[in-house]
Amino acid sequence: MNIALPAAQPLNSWPRHRASLKPAPFLPMSRAEMDALGWDACDIVLVTGDAYVDHPSFGMAIIGRLLEAQGFRVGIISQPDWHSAEPFKALGKPRVFFGVTGGNMDSMVNRYTADRRIRSDDAYTPHGEGGKRPDRCTLVYAQRCREAFKDVPVVLGGIEASLRRIAHYDYWSDKVRRSVLADAKADILLYGNAERAVIEVAHRIAAGETPKELDFIRGTALFRRVPEGFTELHADDLDSADEGAAREKGNVVIRLPSCEQVEQDKEAYARASRVLHRESNPGNARPLVQRHGDRDLWLNPPPIPLTMAEMDSVYDLPYARAPHPSYGDAKIPAWEMIKFSVTIMRGCFGGCTFCSITEHEGRIIQSRSEASILQEIELIRDKTPGFTGVISDIGGPTANMYRMACKDPKVEAACRRPSCVFPEICPNLNTSHDDLIRLYRKVREVKGVKRVMVASGVRYDLAVESPAYIKELVTHHVGGYLKIAPEHTERGPLDKMMKPGIGSYDRFKEMFDAAAKEAGKKYYLIPYFIAAHPGTSDEDMMNLALWLKKNRYRADQVQTFLPSPMATATAMYHTGVNPLRGVRHGGSDKVEAIKGLRQRRLHKAFLRYHDPDNWPVLRDALRAMGRADLIGSRPDQLVPAHQPPGTGKAATTRRPVRPDQRPQRFTTKGVPIRK
């Protein structure tokens, strides 16, 4: 028996569930709004950790409007009080399912800093108020939905569910947790941008199928047995080098190391991470299965990317393009930031190991048409209060990947590379910026538009392939500063990040400066760097600090590596193993992870070498590293030899004292620093 996954069904090919349903001004958040629409019940209730903003930059709005267009009555429960099930009954019992998401961000990333400190604010909440969602809110909300109406199916989605779809390392509890589907006790999980999956799930449950019958939908995870007729390839045998990579005809599923294995064996965790990322191309990915106790977690292959026409249909839905009226005049920071911006594409083929975009949105670029983008800009001009003629951003996960793709669809379907641009740009990748340049020019011609900015990150190793793009960007779309992300200068950490060398950044800067000079502008690059990334030594950070000083850069804000769920760099951090290479007992490539809080702070201090607060600890570190020659006042030295009077909090702060009253010494690579 050959069980093939069905071909991608076009989004708008399903018969509407309610043929006469009209779009609501806003999806209802109360019984009163339902009554005004003439609804006795909702078909689907979406529960979200974000404030409800009816705009395509907010996931719940996209899913809600998409399901509405399919003829479903959709209600929204936004940021409910999770301490009881009562708020989850506010819209009554949904006829089809509860859809649950943590929001646009993982709730733990949203609430905690890289140092595990609680953030005081939340950009997706009215007034930016923190504390309006629980930790791991997808899990908590799903359990409350089950308590409210135990016989209603619960469907998980959004980035929090997507990045926690298998057993995963959780930085905040410092342990491996089960798939969120298991802990939430939900019925099915949709990962990635789930437009195709959520439409099929909705129609099939509405037609009477149970969640257990929704077994071969791309982009879904559920608990089920391996069907008869499937051949299992075992990636859970860590004494074998094949990692379940054999290519066999027929029905094949790859068995990942079990939840229990990855909890107990760090190399097993690294193997599971490596295999999952290698099975991420929709063109050739195979189902995965992972044992959780006495059950098998089944992951279907990733969703088929949307066509340009489908992308247009999603972004052309009748969004109100504003926060729900119940918020009154309250400012929602995330909305204030994006209300004059336009998303032109999704996905990223960069494959940066510390980033979650590829794991969630996929590496195949999905772009909108020029007509759809121009129409949205006209809507911003005509309907968004406060518009002054400036589009604040036109981009996506990466500003300059618009309409880029593999030159040969057959090659793309067979490819298993985690990145199209590392260690070098693939010769099969079309890196032309011509479509993007043409789009920029058309956008600038829209009546009422005075300026169009590019605030999304620019992939500079791609940009240097097109001098015409850099000239267009600098001449028309930069407002004084352009943010860029080389992330580091040293080859060791860059290889673990899968980022290009600093030479590529230098070429971009040279071209950027030349274009600015030609345009008669004084523009500057703002480079971003990461501290404490796996594979980074103290010497690497010292060399980066010297590069920063030589180039007269002073970082005001510093990004310390945050191990987000399921990222490849997170696997490095947790396991000390490099999943970019083969993983097996006795044959794995080791990676040094910076875990101690003091060590992480040292790496952060190197990035802010100019801050007097950091000078005492840097002096100690440099002496311990045998680099006291970098202490002094010469231009080639990093920190002054003496603390100027009245500068640096650290200069007057006593060292922490242990319970036995012995001073706690700071160490670098395990070597005590002595004064």
N, C-alpha and C positions, 0 to 999 in steps of 0.2 A: 504494500500500500504506500503510495507516494503522497505525502501531505505537503502541498506547496502553499506558501503564504499568498493570499490573493493580491492581484495587482492593485496599485493605488487607485481608489475610487475618487473621482473629482469631487471637490467639496460641495458643489451645488447640484449634484446628480441625484441626491436623495429626495423622495417625495416629502413635502412639508407635513409635519405632524398635525398642525392646525392650519389649514389652507388660508383661513381668513384672518389670522392673527396680524395685527398691525404693530409697528414699532412703538414702544413706549417712550415718552419724553426722557425719562430715566427708568432704569430697571427698578422695580419697587423695593423699598427697604422697610415698609410698614404695611399693616393690614389696611390702613386708610388709603394708601396708594393703590393697593390691590383692588379695593372697592371702587375707587375712581376709574379703574380700568375695566371694571366689570368682571373681575376674576373671583371665583370661589376658592381656588387653590392654585398653587404653583406646580408646574411639572417638575422643575428643577430648582433647588435652592443652593446657591453658591455661598460658601462661608470663607471669608478672607481675613488675613491679619492686617491688611492695609485699609486705609480710608478708601471709600468708593469714589473714584474719579472716572467719569465716563469718557475715557480717552484711550486711543490705541497704544499708549506707552504703558498702560496698566493692564496686567495679564487678565484680571477678572473682567475688565470691560471687554476685552477681545473675546474671551470665551462666552461671556454673557450675551453679547450682541450676535455672535456667531450662532449660538443655539437659538436665540430669538429668530434669526433669519431662517432657521430650519423649522420654525413653527412651534417652538416650545415656549411656554410661559416661564420666565426666569426671574427669580427674586434674589436679592443680595442681603446677606447678614454680614455686616462689616464690623470687625474688631469687637466681637461680643464679650460680655463678662463671662469668663470661662469657669467660674467657681461653682456653677450649677448648670443643669440642662435647660432651665427655663428660657434663657435668651435664645436658645436654638429652636424653640417652638414658636418664635415670634411671627413667622409667616405661615404657620400651620404645617401639616404633613405634606411633603412633596410627593407627587404621584410617581416620579421616575427615579430620581436619586438626589442625594446630597453630594455636591462637589466641594472638596476641601482643599485649601491652599494656605501656605504661610504668608504669601504675598510676593512682591517683586524681589525680595531678598530672603535668603535663609534666615530664620528668626534668630539663630545664635550669632551669625555674622552681624545682623542688624543691631543686636543688643550689647555685644561685648567687643572690646578692642582686642588687638593682637596680644596684649598683655593680660587678657582675661578680666579687664576692668569693665564695669557696667557703664555704658554710654548714657549720658544725661538726656539725650534727645532721640527722636525717631522721625526721620524726614517724611515718612509716609503716614503721619498722624496729624490731625488738626493741631495747630499751634506748635508743631514739632515736639509734642509731649511724649516723654518716654514712659515705658511700663504699661502700655495699652494692649500688649499681647504677651502670652506666656512663653517661656522657653519651650522650644520644640513644639511650636503651636500647631503644626499640622497634626501631630500625634494627639495633642490635647483636644483640639476641635473635633477630630474624628471620633474620639471616645465620647464626647458630649453629644454629638449627633446620634450615635448609637443609643445613648441613654434616652434621648428625646423620643426617638421613634425606632425601636429596635429592628423592625422588619423592613426599613428603607435601606436600599443599597448605599454604600459610602464609597465614593470614587476620589482618590487622591491625585493631585496634580500640582504644577508649579515647580519652581527651582528647588525648594526645600525637599520635596518628595523625589524629584529627579536625581538630585545628588546623593540621596540616601536610599536608592532603590535596592542596593545589595548590602551585605554586611560591610560596615565602613568604620574607619577610625574617626572618633569624635574628639576633637582637640580640647573641648571644654570639660569633658569628664575624664580625658586621658585614657580612654579605653575603646575597644572595638564594640560597636553596637550592632544589633540585628537590623535587617531591613526595616525601614519605617512602616512598611506594609504589615509586618508582623506585630510590631508594638502598637500600632494604631488600631489593629483589628478591623481594618477596612477590607473591602471586597476586591478592589483592583486599583492599580497605580498606573497613571499615565505619565511618561517621562518625555522630556524635550518639549518643543513647541507642538502641542498636542491637538491641533485643529482636526486633522483627519480622524484621530483616535476618538476624541470626545464626541464627534458627530456620530460615528458608528456605534459607540457605546450607548449613546442616548437613544438612537432609533431602535436598536436591538432590544434594550431593556423595555422601552415603551411598547414594543411588539410582543412582549411576554417572555423573553429569554431571561435566564438568571445570569448573574455575573460569572458563575462557574462555566457557563457555556461560551463565554467570550474569550476563547482560548488562543486564537491565532490572529490577533490584531496587532499590527506593528506598533512599536512604541509603548507597549504595555508590559506590566509585570503582575503576576498572580501566583497563588499557590495551587499547584496541580501536579499530578504524577506525570512522569515521562510517558508519552503515548506509545502504544505498541507500534512497531515498525521503525522506530528511531534508533540509530546507531549512536552510542555515547562515545565521544572522544574525551579521554580523561586528562584534564589539566591539573587534577588534584594529586597526581603522582609526582612529587618534587624530586624523586630520584631519576626521573626521565627528563631528557632535554627537549622533547618535541612540543611540550606545552599545549597539547591538544591541537596543534596547528595543521595536522594532516588534512588534505583536501580529498574528500570522498563524495561520490555521487549519492543521490537519494536523501533521505531524511536524516540529518545529522544534528546533534546537540552537543555542546561542549560543557562538560561538568567542571565547574570551578571548585577550588578547595572549599569545604563546607564552612559555615559560620563558626563552628567549634574549632576547626583547623586554623582559621585566620585569627581567631582569638588567642590561640596558644602558640602559633608558629609564625614569626614575622616574615620569614621567607614565603610561607604560604599566602600571607596577605599580599606581598609584593607580586607573587605569581598571579593572583586573582586580579589585581589592578592591571597588570601588563596585558593579560588576555582580554579583559573587558575593553581596554582602549584599542587593542588590535582588532576587535570585532565591533567597530563603530561605523564602518562604511556601509550605508544602506544597500550599496550595490553587491556586497559579498558577505555581509555579516550573517552569522548563524545564531540560532537561539542559544541561550546560556541557561544553565540550571545550577542552583546552589542549595545544598542541604541546610535546612534550619531545623535542628532537632529531628523530629520524625516526619517533617514535611519538606517537599521540594519547592523552592522558589523558582519560577519559570520566567525568564526574560525573553520576550520576542525581540527580533532585530529592530534597529532604529526606524523611525518613520521615513517614508519617501518625502523628500523636500517638496515644498509647494512650487508650482509653476509661477511665472510672472503674473499670469491672469488670476491665479488663485491668491497670490499676495495682494494684488490690487483689490480683489473682492473683500479680503479681510480688512484692509485699511480704508475701504470706501463704505463700510457699514455706517448706519446713521447714529454715530456717537454724538452725545450732547456737547462733548469737548469742554467739560467743566466738572468741578466737584458736585456731588449731590447737594441739592438745596438745603438739606437738613443741617449742613455745616455752617450755614449763614455766611458771615464775613470772615470766618476763621481761615488763617493762612495754612496751607499744606505745603511745606517746603519742597517736596519732590515735584508737586504740580507747578509751583512757582518757577522751578528750575527748567521744566521741559515744555511749558505751555506754548512757547514760540519756536519750538524745535521740530524737526521732521526726521522720521526714521525712513531711510531709503533702502535698507537691506538688513539681513540677519545672517548669523553664522560667522565662523572664522576658521580659516585653514592654517592659522599660525601655529596652533598646537602648544602654546606656552604652557609649561608643566604646572605653573602656579595658578593658572586661570581656569575658571569653570565654564567659560563660554562654549568651548568645543564640546564638553561633556553634555551640555544642556541643549544648545542650539544646533550642534553639528558643524562639520567643517565645510560643507557645501554651501556656497553663497546663494541666498535667495533674494532676488532684487525686485523692486517695484518698477513699473513703467514710468517714463517721464510724465505722461498724461496724468497718472494717479498722483504723483508727487506735486505737480503744478496745481492740481485741483485742491490738494490739502493746503498748500500755501495760500491759495485764494480764500479758503475757509478760515484760516487763521486771520488773514487780513480783514475779513468781513464779519467774523463772529466772535473772535476772542477779545474781550475787553482789555484795554491797556496796550494794544499793539501799536508800536510807534514806527513800524516799517523795518524793524530789524529781526531777521530770522536768527535765533541764537545758536542754532546748530543744524547742520544738514549732514547726516552720517548714520552711524550704527555702531555695532561692536568695534569695528575698525572703519575709519573715515574713508579710506581709499581702496576698499575691496569691491566696490560697486560693479556688478556684472562680470567679475573675474571668475574664470572657470578653467577646468582642464580642457586642452585643445581637442582631446579625443574622448568621447563618452565611454568607449569600450575600455580605454586605459583607466579612466576614472572609476568605473565599476569594478575593476580588478585590483585597484591600488589598496595597499595596506599600510602605507606610510602614515605616521601620526601627524606629520606636518608637510605642507607643500613648499615651505620656504627654509627649512632647516634640514641638514647643515648648510644647504645652499638652495637657491630657488630652483625648483624642478623645471627642467626644460620643456615639460609638457604643460606648464601653467601659462595661460595667457595673462600677461601683466600689463596689457594696454590700459591706459587711463583715458583714452579718447572718449568713451561713453560718459565718463564722469565729468570731463572738461565740458563736453557739450551740455550736460545737465546743468552744471554751474552757470553757464552762460544763459540758458533759458530761464533759470530761476531768477537771475538778476534782472531779466527783462519784464518780470511780472509787475504790472501796474501797482503802485503803492509800496513796493519793496525797495527800501533804500540801501540795505546792507544784508549780506548773507554770510554768517560766520561759520567756521568749521571748528567745533569744540571737541568732537570725538577724536580719539587718538589716531594719529597718522602712522601707518607702518612705513618707516623710513627706508627700509631695505627694498621695498617695492617702489617707493616714490623716486628713488635715485635712478630707476629704470626709465623714468619719464621726466626729463628736464622741463618739458612743456607744462606738465602738471604742477611742478614746484613753482614755476613762474606764475601760473594761474592762481595757485593757492596764495602765494605771498602778495601778489598784486591786488587781489580782490577779497580774500577771505580770512585774513589774519588781523586781529585787533590789538597789535602791540606785542602780544606774547603768543607763542604756540607751544603747547605741552607735547612732550615727546618722551618715550620710555625706553631708553637703552638698558635700564635696570642694573647694569654693572659694567665694569671695564675689563674684568679679568676672565680669561678663558675657562677656568675651572667652574665657577658658578654659572657662567653663560651657557656652557654645555649642558648643565643640569636643568637650566631653564628652557633650553632649546631656543635661544635667542642669538642673533647675529653678533659678530665681534664689534668692538667699538670703532673699528675702521669704517664700517658702514655708516655709523652715526656721524663720523668726521666728514665723510663725503657729503652726506645730507646737509650738514651745517655749512659746509663750504658753498654748496649750491643755494641754500636758503639765504645766506648772507649776500651772495652775489645778486640774487633776485631782488632782495630788499634794497640793495644799493642802486640797482637799475631803476627800481620803482621810486626811488627817492624817499624811502621809508626807514625809520629806525625801529626795527623789529628784533625780538629776542626769542631764543629757544629756552624753554624751561624743562630741563631733563629730569625724569623721575628715576629713582634708584630704590632697590630693595635691600634691606638689611636682614641678616641672619637667615638667608635662604639656604636650604640644604646644599652641601658641597662647597660652602664658602668658608675659607680659613680666616684667621685674624689678619694674616698677611694680605689676603685679598682685600679686606676692608681697609687696611692701612694704605694699600696702593690706590684704592678708589678715592680715599680722602686726599691723597697727594695729587691725584688727577683733578679733583674738584678744586683744590687750592690753586693749582697751576692754571686752571681755566677760569678762575675767579667766580666759581659758583658757590653760593651759600644757600643750602636747602632750608626753607622755613618749615616745611612739613616733611616728615620722614615716614616711609612705609616700611614697617617691620613685617616680615613674612608671617602670614596667617594661614595655617593649614586648614583649608576649606574641605568639606567632605568630598571624597572620590577623586580629587586632583592627583595627578602623578607625583607632584612634589610633596604632597601630603603623605603618600606612600613612602617616599624617601625619608621624610621626617620621622615617621612612626617606626619604620623598619630598619633604617640604616642600609637599605639595599636599593640599587638603581634599577627600576623596572623598565628603563629604556633599553636594557640589554637582557639577555637570557637569565632566567631565575631558576636555580635548582640547588639542592643541597650540595655544598662544596664547590659550587661554580658560579656564585653570584658576585656581581660587582658592588663593592661596598661604597657607601656614601656617609660622610660625616654630617651629622645633624646638630644644629645649634639649639639645644633644648633648655639649658639653664637660664633663668631669668637674668642673672648677672651677665652671662655671656651675650645674650640677646641685647642687653642694654649697652654693652661695650660696642657691638657692631653698629647699633644706632648712634652711639656717641661719635664714632668715626665719621658717619655721614654729616654730623653737626659739629665738625672739628672747630668751627669758629665760635661756638657757644662757650663762654667762660665757665658755665656750670659743668661742662664736660672736661675741662682741662686737667683737673686733678686725676681723674680716672684714666685719661689718655696718657698722662705722664707716667703713671704707674705701669700701664700696659706696655708702653714703648720701652721702658727700662727692662721689663720682664722678657720682652721679645728680642732684646739685644739691639734695639734701635734708639738708644739714647741720643744718637746723632741728629734725630728729628725733633729734639727738644731745644728750642731757642728762638731767637727773633729774626733769623735770616729768612728771606723769601722762600727758600727751599725747605725750611723746617716747618713742622706742623703745628706745634703749640709752644707758647712761651715757657721759659724755664721757671718763672716765678708768677704767682697769682697776684695781679695788681690789687691793691687795697680796695675793698668794697665790691669786688666782682666775684661772681660764682657762688651760688648757694652751697655747692659741694665743698667749697673751701672751709666753710664753718660748720658743716654737718658732721656729727660724730658717726663713726662706723657702727653698724648694727652689732649688738652684743648678744652672744649666746647665753643660754640659761646659766652656764658655768662661768660667765663673766669673761671668757676669752674673746678677743676681737675676732670677727668673721672676716677672713681674708678673701679678697677678690682674686680670681684665678683666670689665666688665659691658657687654654689648652692644658689645663691641669697643673700649671706651674704657679706656685704662690707668688704673689707680688709683695715685696717687702719694702718698706720705706727706710 
